[in-house]
Amino acid sequence: MPMKAAQQSKQQLRANALAARDALSEDARKAAAATIAARGLPFALQPGAVVAGYVAIRSELDPAPLMLRLAAAGARLARPAITARGHALTFRAFAPDDRLVMGSLGIPEPSPAAAELIPNVMLVPLAAFDRAGHRIGYGGGYYDYTFSHLRKAHHVIGVVGQGRPQRRL
């Protein structure tokens, strides 16, 4: 029973956070994205590092301004592609002027012909996060599974919210 109560609590936290985010104006979201881009990452990025950023949907903060700044500093960019539920996301090379194609869940993705890359840093979408950087996503588990899969063989940093490194994913 306590597990079910905790799950309901997480679902309610997610619903409340998404409702609050949905209530933000487009101008407020754009201003927040610009502020995050101006602030940059809270750690040094190695030249040539691969930074994967999501394509903003719904009322998500758009990571594109930060990605552009990181690319100008020498980062290689990637965007996620969904292969199947319960599988890790794949990441494909992406340049700001590349056209995206509609993915299997209706989310824009890089072309299947784009090179697959393994990210060093992942900018992660979310519903909410706490002061320690713990993330509540949308409930599909795509990013949780991806981090678990990637971290078996590769160091990858997750960044959420206001450019904070993820503590646990």
Backbone as CSV, one residue per row, in Angstrom:
resi,resn,N_x,N_y,N_z,CA_x,CA_y,CA_z,C_x,C_y,C_z
1,MET,0.808,-1.206,0.000,0.000,0.000,0.000,0.851,1.271,0.000
2,PRO,1.931,1.362,0.822,2.738,2.581,0.786,3.305,2.860,-0.599
3,MET,3.666,1.794,-1.348,4.208,1.982,-2.697,3.166,2.651,-3.578
4,LYS,1.908,2.206,-3.490,0.845,2.793,-4.304,0.624,4.262,-3.909
5,ALA,0.669,4.551,-2.613,0.507,5.939,-2.160,1.638,6.804,-2.693
6,ALA,2.877,6.277,-2.688,4.010,7.031,-3.218,3.836,7.281,-4.706
7,GLN,3.365,6.271,-5.431,3.142,6.422,-6.873,2.072,7.477,-7.144
8,GLN,0.995,7.442,-6.385,-0.044,8.455,-6.562,0.514,9.840,-6.257
9,SER,1.339,9.918,-5.245,1.944,11.196,-4.909,2.813,11.700,-6.065
10,LYS,3.598,10.813,-6.661,4.442,11.193,-7.796,3.573,11.619,-8.973
11,GLN,2.490,10.899,-9.213,1.582,11.261,-10.302,0.954,12.630,-10.048
12,GLN,0.601,12.908,-8.797,0.011,14.207,-8.476,1.047,15.321,-8.602
13,LEU,2.282,15.050,-8.159,3.351,16.035,-8.333,3.564,16.343,-9.809
14,ARG,3.582,15.310,-10.625,3.760,15.478,-12.071,2.622,16.325,-12.641
15,ALA,1.384,15.986,-12.292,0.219,16.717,-12.810,0.255,18.179,-12.393
16,ASN,0.592,18.429,-11.133,0.655,19.812,-10.638,1.764,20.601,-11.341
17,ALA,2.919,19.963,-11.497,4.042,20.648,-12.148,3.717,20.962,-13.604
18,LEU,3.121,20.016,-14.309,2.778,20.257,-15.713,1.724,21.343,-15.845
19,ALA,0.753,21.368,-14.924,-0.265,22.423,-14.968,0.363,23.798,-14.738
20,ALA,1.299,23.872,-13.795,1.970,25.154,-13.535,2.806,25.578,-14.742
21,ARG,3.494,24.633,-15.350,4.310,24.954,-16.524,3.420,25.379,-17.695
22,ASP,2.315,24.686,-17.883,1.386,25.026,-18.960,0.823,26.439,-18.788
23,ALA,0.745,26.893,-17.551,0.188,28.222,-17.276,1.168,29.352,-17.614
24,LEU,2.451,29.010,-17.798,3.431,30.045,-18.161,3.173,30.529,-19.583
25,SER,3.372,31.792,-19.801,3.210,32.339,-21.146,4.370,31.888,-22.028
26,GLU,4.167,31.947,-23.317,5.242,31.618,-24.256,6.422,32.570,-24.069
27,ASP,6.125,33.838,-23.815,7.201,34.816,-23.575,8.015,34.452,-22.340
28,ALA,7.357,33.989,-21.285,8.070,33.606,-20.061,8.962,32.396,-20.332
29,ARG,8.477,31.427,-21.108,9.295,30.249,-21.437,10.497,30.642,-22.302
30,LYS,10.274,31.544,-23.266,11.382,32.005,-24.112,12.426,32.752,-23.278
31,ALA,11.978,33.585,-22.360,12.901,34.328,-21.498,13.704,33.365,-20.624
32,ALA,13.055,32.337,-20.102,13.755,31.356,-19.269,14.799,30.598,-20.093
33,ALA,14.450,30.214,-21.312,15.397,29.508,-22.185,16.598,30.405,-22.499
34,ALA,16.356,31.689,-22.725,17.450,32.634,-23.002,18.339,32.808,-21.768
35,THR,17.740,32.848,-20.591,18.507,32.975,-19.349,19.395,31.753,-19.141
36,ILE,18.856,30.580,-19.376,19.629,29.346,-19.227,20.774,29.330,-20.235
37,ALA,20.499,29.732,-21.466,21.554,29.768,-22.493,22.652,30.747,-22.095
38,ALA,22.275,31.901,-21.574,23.271,32.891,-21.160,24.113,32.376,-19.996
39,ARG,23.505,31.612,-19.123,24.209,31.055,-17.965,25.145,29.926,-18.387
40,GLY,24.735,29.150,-19.381,25.554,28.024,-19.835,25.516,26.858,-18.870
41,LEU,26.409,25.927,-19.067,26.482,24.751,-18.202,27.299,25.065,-16.954
42,PRO,26.997,24.396,-15.842,27.736,24.658,-14.596,29.031,23.857,-14.490
43,PHE,29.560,23.391,-15.616,30.815,22.640,-15.640,31.465,22.862,-16.994
44,ALA,32.761,22.608,-17.054,33.502,22.789,-18.310,33.148,21.676,-19.280
45,LEU,32.980,22.046,-20.517,32.659,21.096,-21.574,33.906,20.899,-22.423
46,GLN,34.294,19.664,-22.613,35.470,19.364,-23.420,35.183,19.678,-24.893
47,PRO,36.158,20.210,-25.625,35.949,20.459,-27.056,35.566,19.156,-27.769
48,GLY,34.558,19.234,-28.612,34.098,18.065,-29.352,33.138,17.177,-28.587
49,ALA,32.829,17.539,-27.350,31.877,16.746,-26.576,30.533,16.713,-27.294
50,VAL,29.822,15.613,-27.149,28.498,15.470,-27.761,27.444,15.876,-26.733
51,VAL,26.643,16.870,-27.086,25.549,17.333,-26.246,24.245,16.977,-26.943
52,ALA,23.437,16.175,-26.272,22.133,15.787,-26.812,21.062,16.635,-26.146
53,GLY,20.223,17.218,-26.954,19.125,18.025,-26.438,17.833,17.608,-27.100
54,TYR,16.781,17.631,-26.342,15.461,17.237,-26.828,14.853,18.321,-27.712
55,VAL,13.813,17.963,-28.437,13.011,18.916,-29.191,11.841,19.291,-28.284
56,ALA,11.707,20.565,-27.970,10.655,21.002,-27.053,9.273,20.710,-27.626
57,ILE,8.437,20.081,-26.812,7.040,19.842,-27.154,6.179,20.366,-26.015
58,ARG,4.906,20.465,-26.272,3.961,20.985,-25.283,4.485,22.323,-24.770
59,SER,4.584,22.460,-23.462,5.043,23.730,-22.884,6.469,23.618,-22.342
60,GLU,7.256,22.679,-22.856,8.628,22.496,-22.390,9.486,23.710,-22.704
61,LEU,10.470,23.925,-21.865,11.484,24.934,-22.137,12.302,24.469,-23.331
62,ASP,12.574,25.332,-24.249,13.314,24.968,-25.456,14.820,25.000,-25.181
63,PRO,15.513,23.868,-25.331,16.959,23.859,-25.097,17.765,24.393,-26.282
64,ALA,17.108,24.752,-27.382,17.827,25.183,-28.590,18.764,26.361,-28.346
65,PRO,18.377,27.412,-27.608,19.333,28.513,-27.389,20.611,28.047,-26.675
66,LEU,20.481,27.170,-25.688,21.658,26.644,-25.005,22.465,25.769,-25.956
67,MET,21.797,24.952,-26.750,22.506,24.087,-27.693,23.300,24.916,-28.702
68,LEU,22.722,26.007,-29.183,23.430,26.883,-30.123,24.686,27.470,-29.481
69,ARG,24.559,27.890,-28.228,25.714,28.442,-27.520,26.802,27.379,-27.364
70,LEU,26.399,26.165,-27.005,27.375,25.087,-26.803,28.032,24.691,-28.131
71,ALA,27.252,24.693,-29.211,27.820,24.380,-30.534,28.849,25.440,-30.924
72,ALA,28.552,26.699,-30.635,29.500,27.776,-30.948,30.798,27.628,-30.149
73,ALA,30.714,26.933,-29.005,31.896,26.703,-28.176,32.598,25.389,-28.523
74,GLY,32.122,24.702,-29.566,32.809,23.496,-30.023,32.127,22.178,-29.750
75,ALA,30.945,22.202,-29.149,30.218,20.952,-28.899,29.628,20.410,-30.199
76,ARG,29.532,19.102,-30.290,28.773,18.463,-31.368,27.380,18.213,-30.819
77,LEU,26.360,18.444,-31.645,24.981,18.334,-31.184,24.332,17.045,-31.663
78,ALA,23.401,16.561,-30.838,22.604,15.386,-31.183,21.198,15.599,-30.652
79,ARG,20.269,14.903,-31.253,18.878,14.897,-30.786,18.456,13.442,-30.635
80,PRO,17.491,13.181,-29.734,17.080,11.792,-29.507,16.124,11.281,-30.579
81,ALA,16.147,9.960,-30.716,15.185,9.253,-31.556,14.657,8.085,-30.735
82,ILE,13.368,7.884,-30.781,12.737,6.799,-30.025,12.693,5.563,-30.908
83,THR,13.255,4.481,-30.386,13.240,3.229,-31.147,12.026,2.391,-30.758
84,ALA,11.825,2.176,-29.467,10.674,1.406,-28.979,10.533,1.617,-27.482
85,ARG,9.327,1.451,-26.975,9.100,1.559,-25.533,9.935,0.492,-24.823
86,GLY,10.568,0.885,-23.727,11.388,-0.053,-22.978,12.796,-0.199,-23.518
87,HIS,13.136,0.597,-24.527,14.483,0.583,-25.095,15.125,1.952,-24.920
88,ALA,16.444,1.971,-24.905,17.169,3.232,-24.793,16.915,4.088,-26.030
89,LEU,16.903,5.384,-25.820,16.852,6.316,-26.940,18.156,6.189,-27.715
90,THR,18.105,6.465,-28.993,19.337,6.611,-29.761,19.488,8.104,-30.019
91,PHE,20.694,8.521,-30.293,20.962,9.938,-30.530,21.625,10.083,-31.878
92,ARG,21.107,11.008,-32.665,21.622,11.238,-34.010,22.195,12.641,-34.119
93,ALA,23.252,12.741,-34.903,23.897,14.029,-35.127,22.871,15.028,-35.643
94,PHE,23.053,16.267,-35.212,22.111,17.316,-35.561,22.843,18.644,-35.664
95,ALA,22.546,19.393,-36.691,23.042,20.764,-36.836,21.830,21.690,-36.846
96,PRO,21.990,22.923,-36.369,20.843,23.826,-36.266,20.050,24.021,-37.558
97,ASP,20.683,23.880,-38.717,19.940,24.083,-39.964,19.391,22.773,-40.546
98,ASP,19.564,21.645,-39.852,19.028,20.367,-40.330,17.512,20.319,-40.206
99,ARG,16.883,19.676,-41.162,15.438,19.431,-41.093,15.201,18.213,-40.214
100,LEU,14.154,18.257,-39.450,13.767,17.124,-38.622,12.650,16.365,-39.323
101,VAL,12.524,15.082,-38.993,11.443,14.259,-39.523,10.564,13.841,-38.355
102,MET,9.313,13.503,-38.636,8.397,13.109,-37.576,8.725,11.694,-37.122
103,GLY,8.970,11.536,-35.822,9.291,10.235,-35.255,8.043,9.417,-34.972
104,SER,8.254,8.233,-34.451,7.165,7.281,-34.224,6.119,7.770,-33.231
105,LEU,6.490,8.623,-32.293,5.523,9.154,-31.324,5.070,10.566,-31.668
106,GLY,5.340,10.999,-32.906,4.929,12.332,-33.327,5.855,13.429,-32.831
107,ILE,7.063,13.059,-32.410,8.049,14.029,-31.947,9.112,14.174,-33.031
108,PRO,9.441,15.396,-33.415,10.463,15.585,-34.446,11.820,15.010,-34.026
109,GLU,12.479,14.349,-34.988,13.774,13.707,-34.758,14.682,13.990,-35.946
110,PRO,15.992,13.836,-35.761,16.896,13.925,-36.911,16.607,12.784,-37.889
111,SER,17.032,12.945,-39.103,16.856,11.935,-40.132,17.469,10.603,-39.693
112,PRO,16.844,9.480,-40.024,17.451,8.178,-39.737,18.816,8.014,-40.414
113,ALA,19.089,8.810,-41.446,20.376,8.746,-42.136,21.488,9.464,-41.360
114,ALA,21.131,10.279,-40.358,22.137,11.007,-39.581,22.950,10.020,-38.742
115,ALA,24.209,10.334,-38.542,25.104,9.472,-37.768,24.614,9.353,-36.327
116,GLU,24.711,8.138,-35.778,24.391,7.947,-34.366,25.588,8.369,-33.530
117,LEU,25.298,9.084,-32.448,26.331,9.558,-31.538,25.994,9.122,-30.118
118,ILE,27.007,8.985,-29.298,26.805,8.698,-27.881,27.070,10.001,-27.134
119,PRO,26.061,10.509,-26.426,26.239,11.810,-25.776,27.139,11.745,-24.553
120,ASN,27.864,12.847,-24.342,28.601,13.066,-23.104,27.715,13.797,-22.103
121,VAL,26.831,14.634,-22.650,25.902,15.429,-21.850,24.528,15.315,-22.487
122,MET,23.515,15.103,-21.643,22.136,15.053,-22.133,21.324,16.140,-21.438
123,LEU,20.739,17.032,-22.231,19.779,18.003,-21.727,18.440,17.268,-21.707
124,VAL,17.844,17.168,-20.529,16.739,16.247,-20.321,15.428,16.994,-20.057
125,PRO,14.362,16.638,-20.780,13.055,17.241,-20.491,12.501,16.668,-19.182
126,LEU,11.595,17.383,-18.572,11.045,16.918,-17.309,9.744,17.623,-17.000
127,ALA,9.045,17.070,-16.020,7.866,17.727,-15.478,8.275,18.587,-14.285
128,ALA,9.176,18.031,-13.445,9.612,18.744,-12.243,10.951,18.198,-11.785
129,PHE,11.625,18.975,-10.939,12.839,18.502,-10.273,12.892,19.152,-8.903
130,ASP,13.621,18.494,-7.993,13.750,19.059,-6.658,15.074,19.817,-6.535
131,ARG,15.319,20.387,-5.371,16.523,21.196,-5.157,17.809,20.401,-5.349
132,ALA,17.742,19.095,-5.166,18.925,18.247,-5.340,19.106,17.812,-6.789
133,GLY,18.158,18.171,-7.667,18.271,17.815,-9.075,17.614,16.499,-9.436
134,HIS,16.867,15.896,-8.529,16.144,14.668,-8.854,14.967,15.006,-9.759
135,ARG,14.779,14.215,-10.781,13.842,14.508,-11.858,12.562,13.673,-11.767
136,ILE,11.448,14.321,-12.108,10.206,13.603,-12.383,9.912,13.866,-13.851
137,GLY,9.885,12.813,-14.629,9.620,12.939,-16.056,8.140,12.783,-16.349
138,TYR,7.850,12.299,-17.520,6.465,12.149,-17.949,5.897,10.770,-17.638
139,GLY,6.723,9.867,-17.151,6.232,8.553,-16.758,6.509,7.450,-17.762
140,GLY,7.076,7.780,-18.918,7.361,6.760,-19.921,8.645,5.995,-19.656
141,GLY,9.551,6.577,-18.887,10.792,5.917,-18.527,11.882,5.942,-19.584
142,TYR,11.666,6.641,-20.693,12.654,6.650,-21.776,14.018,7.142,-21.319
143,TYR,14.061,8.273,-20.624,15.346,8.820,-20.196,15.955,8.002,-19.063
144,ASP,15.133,7.518,-18.138,15.654,6.675,-17.067,16.319,5.433,-17.654
145,TYR,15.653,4.800,-18.588,16.207,3.599,-19.203,17.472,3.941,-20.001
146,THR,17.441,5.051,-20.703,18.598,5.456,-21.512,19.821,5.707,-20.640
147,PHE,19.647,6.436,-19.538,20.773,6.676,-18.642,21.312,5.361,-18.088
148,SER,20.426,4.494,-17.672,20.857,3.200,-17.139,21.661,2.427,-18.183
149,HIS,21.177,2.406,-19.397,21.846,1.696,-20.495,23.203,2.330,-20.819
150,LEU,23.230,3.647,-21.014,24.467,4.317,-21.407,25.536,4.252,-20.328
151,ARG,25.117,4.386,-19.080,26.092,4.448,-17.994,26.747,3.099,-17.694
152,LYS,26.293,2.049,-18.326,26.957,0.751,-18.174,28.332,0.768,-18.844
153,ALA,28.499,1.617,-19.860,29.753,1.617,-20.621,30.334,3.003,-20.863
154,HIS,29.640,4.056,-20.432,30.041,5.403,-20.838,29.615,6.396,-19.764
155,HIS,30.459,7.366,-19.471,30.094,8.431,-18.540,29.226,9.452,-19.276
156,VAL,28.053,9.706,-18.762,27.168,10.704,-19.363,26.551,11.529,-18.241
157,ILE,26.504,12.842,-18.453,25.940,13.767,-17.473,24.558,14.174,-17.937
158,GLY,23.600,14.089,-17.042,22.249,14.574,-17.324,22.078,15.957,-16.742
159,VAL,21.495,16.859,-17.508,21.263,18.227,-17.056,19.773,18.505,-17.182
160,VAL,19.180,18.979,-16.074,17.745,19.245,-16.035,17.474,20.677,-15.615
161,GLY,16.231,21.070,-15.805,15.737,22.327,-15.255,16.579,23.527,-15.609
162,GLN,17.106,24.172,-14.607,17.834,25.419,-14.788,19.311,25.170,-15.035
163,GLY,19.613,24.145,-15.852,21.000,23.855,-16.164,21.730,23.145,-15.045
164,ARG,20.986,22.468,-14.165,21.599,21.772,-13.032,21.945,20.343,-13.412
165,PRO,23.133,19.856,-13.022,23.454,18.449,-13.278,22.480,17.549,-12.519
166,GLN,22.097,16.476,-13.153,21.180,15.516,-12.560,21.892,14.696,-11.492
167,ARG,21.318,14.530,-10.344,21.916,13.758,-9.263,21.679,12.264,-9.459
168,ARG,20.488,11.897,-9.842,20.162,10.487,-9.974,19.121,10.336,-11.057
169,LEU,19.431,9.556,-12.039,18.462,9.238,-13.100,18.431,7.752,-13.293
